[in-house]
Structures are given as C-alpha cells and as structure tokens.
Amino acid sequence: MQNFADHIEQKLNDKRFHKMLEEEKQMAELAVRLALARDKSGKSQQELAIEARITQQQLSRLENGARCNVNTLLKVCNALGLTLELKEA
C-alpha cells in the first residue's frame, strides 16, 4: 500500500497535475494579496464591490481563489489602485 507522501510525489511527477497545482497556487496567492490590499484600504467587500462596479459575491469569490474573468480582476485592481504586471516565469 502506498502512503500519502509517495502518492503526492508520484502525482507531482505527472506534468499535467504539476501544471494544475501551480495554477491553483497562483490563484491562491492572488486571492490573498487582493484580500490583504482590501483590508489595508479599510474597505469592506461591499464598499469595494460598489467602487469596482461588481457584486459583493464576485469579490468574495475572487478573494476565495475562485476563477474569475480578467475584466473583474482589472476592475478590482483599479478600485484598489493596483496594477497588473506580466513577467516571464
């Protein structure tokens, strides 16, 4: 019987699984950074959502790491005074 550590090691050797895991990690980091930026601004989710012209539910999903469209992300970033930067990995 395979233990959990061996199972994870085997899964990480699967390129498709590894890519999906990295994407999820990036979404989680983005979610945390947006939530921290909102907290720093002193705005509630509802206040920021109104300013960004999205629903509070959309903002909540974004802060919880759910996938969103780029337009929603840009609206939230603009409302927080943040910019998106693309860089090579």
MITI-502002 format. One record per atom (N, C-alpha, C, O): atom name; x, y, z. Coordinates in pm, whole numbers, plus 32768, in hexadecimal, padded with zeros to 4 digits. Layout:
SESE atomo east north   up
SESE    CA    X     Y    Z
...
# end
This chain:
SESE atomo east north   up
SESE     N 8054  7F8A 8000
SESE    CA 8000  8000 8000
SESE     C 8058  807C 8000
SESE     O 80BD  8083 8046
SESE     N 8031  80DD 7FB2
SESE    CA 807D  8158 7FA1
SESE     C 8055  81BE 800D
SESE     O 7FDE  81D1 8028
SESE     N 80B9  8201 804A
SESE    CA 8096  8267 80AC
SESE     C 807C  82ED 8065
SESE     O 8094  82FB 7FED
SESE     N 804B  834A 80B1
SESE    CA 8023  83CB 8077
SESE     C 8098  8414 8036
SESE     O 808A  8448 7FC8
SESE     N 810B  8418 8079
SESE    CA 8180  845D 8043
SESE     C 81AC  8422 7FBE
SESE     O 81CF  846A 7F61
SESE     N 81A9  839D 7FB5
SESE    CA 81CD  835C 7F37
SESE     C 8167  837D 7ECA
SESE     O 818C  8394 7E57
SESE     N 80E9  837F 7EF0
SESE    CA 807F  83A0 7E91
SESE     C 8093  842D 7E5A
SESE     O 808A  8443 7DE1
SESE     N 80AD  848D 7EB3
SESE    CA 80C2  8518 7E87
SESE     C 813D  8522 7E2F
SESE     O 813A  8567 7DC9
SESE     N 81A8  84E0 7E54
SESE    CA 8222  84E3 7E04
SESE     C 8207  84AE 7D77
SESE     O 8236  84E5 7D14
SESE     N 81BB  8442 7D71
SESE    CA 8198  8408 7CEF
SESE     C 8143  846A 7C9E
SESE     O 815A  847B 7C26
SESE     N 80E2  84AA 7CDF
SESE    CA 808C  850A 7C99
SESE     C 80DC  8582 7C67
SESE     O 80C2  85B4 7BF9
SESE     N 813D  85B1 7CB6
SESE    CA 818D  8625 7C8D
SESE     C 81E6  8606 7C15
SESE     O 8212  8662 7BD1
SESE     N 8200  8589 7BFC
SESE    CA 824C  8563 7B86
SESE     C 81F6  8567 7B08
SESE     O 822B  8564 7A99
SESE     N 8174  856C 7B1A
SESE    CA 8117  8578 7AAA
SESE     C 8113  860B 7A80
SESE     O 80E6  8660 7ACC
SESE     N 8143  8629 7A07
SESE    CA 814F  86B4 79D9
SESE     C 80C9  86FD 79DA
SESE     O 80C3  8773 79FD
SESE     N 8060  86BA 79B4
SESE    CA 7FDB  86FA 79B1
SESE     C 7FAE  871F 7A3E
SESE     O 7F7D  878D 7A55
SESE     N 7FBE  86C3 7A9D
SESE    CA 7F9A  86DC 7B28
SESE     C 7FEE  874E 7B61
SESE     O 7FBA  87A7 7BA4
SESE     N 8070  874B 7B45
SESE    CA 80CB  87B2 7B77
SESE     C 80A2  883D 7B42
SESE     O 80A2  889E 7B8D
SESE     N 807F  8844 7AC3
SESE    CA 8054  88C4 7A88
SESE     C 7FD4  88F6 7ACB
SESE     O 7FC8  896C 7AEB
SESE     N 7F75  889D 7AE0
SESE    CA 7EF7  88C3 7B1F
SESE     C 7F0F  88F2 7BAE
SESE     O 7ED1  8952 7BDC
SESE     N 7F68  88AF 7BF6
SESE    CA 7F89  88D6 7C7E
SESE     C 7FC8  8961 7C82
SESE     O 7FA6  89B1 7CD8
SESE     N 8021  897D 7C26
SESE    CA 8061  8A01 7C1F
SESE     C 7FFA  8A6E 7C01
SESE     O 8002  8ADB 7C39
SESE     N 7F9C  8A52 7BAA
SESE    CA 7F32  8AB4 7B8B
SESE     C 7EDE  8AD0 7C07
SESE     O 7EBA  8B43 7C21
SESE     N 7EBD  8A69 7C52
SESE    CA 7E6E  8A7B 7CCC
SESE     C 7EBC  8ACB 7D34
SESE     O 7E82  8B1E 7D79
SESE     N 7F3D  8AB3 7D3E
SESE    CA 7F90  8AFE 7D9C
SESE     C 7F92  8B92 7D75
SESE     O 7F8D  8BE9 7DCC
SESE     N 7F9A  8BAF 7CF4
SESE    CA 7F99  8C3A 7CC6
SESE     C 7F14  8C7D 7CE4
SESE     O 7F10  8CF1 7D0D
SESE     N 7EA7  8C34 7CCF
SESE    CA 7E23  8C6E 7CEE
SESE     C 7E15  8C89 7D84
SESE     O 7DDE  8CF0 7DAB
SESE     N 7E47  8C2E 7DD6
SESE    CA 7E3F  8C41 7E67
SESE     C 7E92  8CBA 7E91
SESE     O 7E66  8D09 7EE5
SESE     N 7F08  8CCA 7E59
SESE    CA 7F5D  8D3D 7E7A
SESE     C 7F19  8DBF 7E50
SESE     O 7F1A  8E21 7E9B
SESE     N 7EE0  8DC1 7DDB
SESE    CA 7E98  8E37 7DAB
SESE     C 7E24  8E58 7E08
SESE     O 7E0F  8ECD 7E2A
SESE     N 7DD9  8DF4 7E30
SESE    CA 7D66  8E09 7E89
SESE     C 7D93  8E46 7F0D
SESE     O 7D54  8EA4 7F3E
SESE     N 7DFC  8E11 7F47
SESE    CA 7E2E  8E44 7FC7
SESE     C 7E5F  8ED3 7FB8
SESE     O 7E43  8F28 800C
SESE     N 7EA8  8EEF 7F4E
SESE    CA 7EDC  8F77 7F39
SESE     C 7E6C  8FDC 7F26
SESE     O 7E75  904C 7F59
SESE     N 7E03  8FB5 7EDE
SESE    CA 7D92  9010 7ECC
SESE     C 7D49  9028 7F50
SESE     O 7D23  909A 7F6E
SESE     N 7D34  8FC0 7F9D
SESE    CA 7CF0  8FCE 801E
SESE     C 7D42  9026 807C
SESE     O 7D0A  907A 80C3
SESE     N 7DC5  9015 807E
SESE    CA 7E1B  9068 80D2
SESE     C 7E18  90F9 80A5
SESE     O 7E17  9154 80F8
SESE     N 7E18  9110 8021
SESE    CA 7E12  9199 7FED
SESE     C 7D8D  91DA 8013
SESE     O 7D8A  9250 8035
SESE     N 7D21  918E 800D
SESE    CA 7C9E  91C5 8034
SESE     C 7C9F  91E6 80C9
SESE     O 7C71  9251 80F1
SESE     N 7CD2  918C 811A
SESE    CA 7CDA  91A5 81AA
SESE     C 7D2C  9223 81C7
SESE     O 7D06  9276 8219
SESE     N 7D9D  9230 8182
SESE    CA 7DF4  92A4 8195
SESE     C 7DAC  9326 816F
SESE     O 7DC4  938E 81AC
SESE     N 7D55  931D 810B
SESE    CA 7D0B  9394 80DF
SESE     C 7C9F  93BB 8143
SESE     O 7C6B  942B 813E
SESE     N 7C7C  935F 819C
SESE    CA 7C14  9379 81FF
SESE     C 7B87  936B 81C9
SESE     O 7B27  9393 820A
SESE     N 7B7A  9333 8151
SESE    CA 7AF6  9323 8112
SESE     C 7ABD  929A 812F
SESE     O 7B06  9237 8137
SESE     N 7A3A  9295 813D
SESE    CA 79F6  9215 8147
SESE     C 79EB  91DA 80BA
SESE     O 7A02  921E 8057
SESE     N 79C7  915B 80B5
SESE    CA 79AF  911F 8031
SESE     C 7942  916B 7FE7
SESE     O 794E  9184 7F6F
SESE     N 78D9  918E 802D
SESE    CA 7869  91D4 7FEE
SESE     C 7896  925C 7FB7
SESE     O 7872  9281 7F47
SESE     N 78E3  92A6 8005
SESE    CA 7913  9329 7FD9
SESE     C 796B  931E 7F5D
SESE     O 795C  9369 7EFD
SESE     N 79C8  92BF 7F60
SESE    CA 7A22  92AE 7EEE
SESE     C 79D5  927D 7E74
SESE     O 79F1  92A8 7E04
SESE     N 7978  9224 7E88
SESE    CA 7929  91F0 7E18
SESE     C 78DD  9262 7DD4
SESE     O 78D8  9268 7D59
SESE     N 78A2  92BA 7E23
SESE    CA 785A  932C 7DE8
SESE     C 78BA  9384 7D98
SESE     O 789C  93AC 7D28
SESE     N 792C  93A0 7DD3
SESE    CA 798F  93F3 7D8F
SESE     C 79C2  93B1 7D0E
SESE     O 79DA  93F6 7CAA
SESE     N 79D2  932F 7D11
SESE    CA 7A04  92E5 7C9C
SESE     C 7995  92C5 7C38
SESE     O 79B0  9294 7BCA
SESE     N 791A  92DF 7C5E
SESE    CA 78A5  92C3 7C09
SESE     C 7896  922E 7BEC
SESE     O 787D  9204 7B7B
SESE     N 78A6  91E0 7C57
SESE    CA 788B  9151 7C50
SESE     C 7835  9130 7CC9
SESE     O 781E  9185 7D1F
SESE     N 7806  90B4 7CD1
SESE    CA 77B7  908D 7D46
SESE     C 7814  9065 7DB8
SESE     O 7888  9041 7DA2
SESE     N 77DF  906B 7E31
SESE    CA 782C  903E 7EA5
SESE     C 784C  8FAA 7E99
SESE     O 78B5  8F7D 7EC5
SESE     N 77F0  8F5F 7E5C
SESE    CA 7807  8ED0 7E49
SESE     C 787E  8EB7 7DEB
SESE     O 78CE  8E5C 7E03
SESE     N 7888  8F07 7D81
SESE    CA 78FB  8EF8 7D26
SESE     C 797E  8F14 7D70
SESE     O 79E0  8ECB 7D5E
SESE     N 797F  8F7B 7DC1
SESE    CA 79F7  8F9C 7E0D
SESE     C 7A18  8F2E 7E71
SESE     O 7A8C  8F0A 7E81
SESE     N 79B4  8EF9 7EB4
SESE    CA 79C9  8E8D 7F13
SESE     C 7A06  8E14 7ECE
SESE     O 7A64  8DD8 7F01
SESE     N 79D0  8DEF 7E5B
SESE    CA 7A06  8D7C 7E11
SESE     C 7A98  8D96 7DEA
SESE     O 7AEC  8D3D 7DF4
SESE     N 7AB5  8E10 7DBE
SESE    CA 7B3E  8E33 7D98
SESE     C 7B9C  8E28 7E10
SESE     O 7C0A  8DF2 7E03
SESE     N 7B71  8E5A 7E83
SESE    CA 7BC3  8E54 7EFB
SESE     C 7BD0  8DC6 7F32
SESE     O 7C28  8DAB 7F84
SESE     N 7B79  8D6D 7F08
SESE    CA 7B80  8CE1 7F32
SESE     C 7BC6  8C88 7ECD
SESE     O 7BC9  8C0E 7EDB
SESE     N 7BFF  8CC6 7E66
SESE    CA 7C4E  8C7B 7E06
SESE     C 7C01  8C3A 7D95
SESE     O 7C38  8BE8 7D4C
SESE     N 7B82  8C5E 7D87
SESE    CA 7B35  8C27 7D18
SESE     C 7B60  8C6A 7C96
SESE     O 7B8D  8CDD 7C97
SESE     N 7B54  8C24 7C2D
SESE    CA 7B7A  8C5D 7BAB
SESE     C 7B1B  8CD0 7B89
SESE     O 7AA4  8CCD 7BA8
SESE     N 7B52  8D33 7B48
SESE    CA 7B02  8DA6 7B1F
SESE     C 7B31  8DD1 7A95
SESE     O 7B98  8DA3 7A63
SESE     N 7AE5  8E2B 7A59
SESE    CA 7B14  8E5D 79D8
SESE     C 7B72  8ED3 79EE
SESE     O 7B73  8F10 7A59
SESE     N 7BC0  8EF2 798A
SESE    CA 7C25  8F5B 7995
SESE     C 7BE4  8FE3 79AE
SESE     O 7C1C  9035 79F6
SESE     N 7B71  8FFB 7975
SESE    CA 7B2C  907A 7987
SESE     C 7B0C  9092 7A1B
SESE     O 7B1F  9101 7A4E
SESE     N 7ADB  902C 7A5F
SESE    CA 7ABD  9038 7AEE
SESE     C 7B3C  9054 7B3D
SESE     O 7B3D  90AB 7B94
SESE     N 7BA5  900D 7B1E
SESE    CA 7C24  9022 7B62
SESE     C 7C57  90B0 7B4D
SESE     O 7C85  90F1 7BAC
SESE     N 7C4F  90E1 7AD2
SESE    CA 7C7C  9169 7AB5
SESE     C 7C29  91D1 7AFF
SESE     O 7C60  9233 7B30
SESE     N 7BA8  91BD 7B08
SESE    CA 7B52  921B 7B4F
SESE     C 7B79  9225 7BE2
SESE     O 7B80  9293 7C19
SESE     N 7B93  91B3 7C20
SESE    CA 7BBA  91B2 7CAD
SESE     C 7C43  91F3 7CBF
SESE     O 7C56  9244 7D1A
SESE     N 7CA1  91D0 7C6A
SESE    CA 7D26  920C 7C72
SESE     C 7D1F  92A3 7C62
SESE     O 7D5E  92ED 7CAE
SESE     N 7CD4  92D2 7C01
SESE    CA 7CC6  9362 7BEC
SESE     C 7C89  93A6 7C65
SESE     O 7CB5  9412 7C8C
SESE     N 7C25  936A 7CA0
SESE    CA 7BE3  93A4 7D15
SESE     C 7C42  93A9 7D8E
SESE     O 7C34  93FF 7DE5
SESE     N 7CA2  934E 7D92
SESE    CA 7D04  934B 7DFF
SESE     C 7D82  939A 7DDE
SESE     O 7DDC  93A5 7E32
SESE     N 7D89  93D2 7D65
SESE    CA 7E01  941A 7D3C
SESE     C 7E77  93BE 7D20
SESE     O 7EEA  93E5 7D30
SESE     N 7E5A  9344 7CF6
SESE    CA 7EC0  92E2 7CD5
SESE     C 7ECC  92D2 7C3F
SESE     O 7E6D  92ED 7BF6
SESE     N 7F40  92A8 7C11
SESE    CA 7F54  9288 7B85
SESE     C 7F7B  91F6 7B78
SESE     O 7FB5  91BB 7BD4
SESE     N 7F5C  91BC 7B07
SESE    CA 7F86  9133 7AEB
SESE     C 8006  913A 7A99
SESE     O 8015  918D 7A40
SESE     N 8062  90E1 7AB8
SESE    CA 80DF  90DE 7A72
SESE     C 80F7  9052 7A3D
SESE     O 80EC  8FF1 7A88
SESE     N 8117  9047 79C0
SESE    CA 8139  8FC6 7986
SESE     C 81D0  8FBA 797F
SESE     O 8215  9017 7956
SESE     N 8202  8F47 79A8
SESE    CA 8291  8F31 79A2
SESE     C 82AB  8EA1 797B
SESE     O 8258  8E49 7990
SESE     N 831D  8E8C 7942
SESE    CA 8342  8E04 791A
SESE     C 835E  8DB0 7996
SESE     O 8396  8DDF 79F8
SESE     N 8334  8D32 798D
SESE    CA 834A  8CD6 79FE
SESE     C 83D9  8CAA 7A06
SESE     O 83FC  8C5C 7A5F
# end
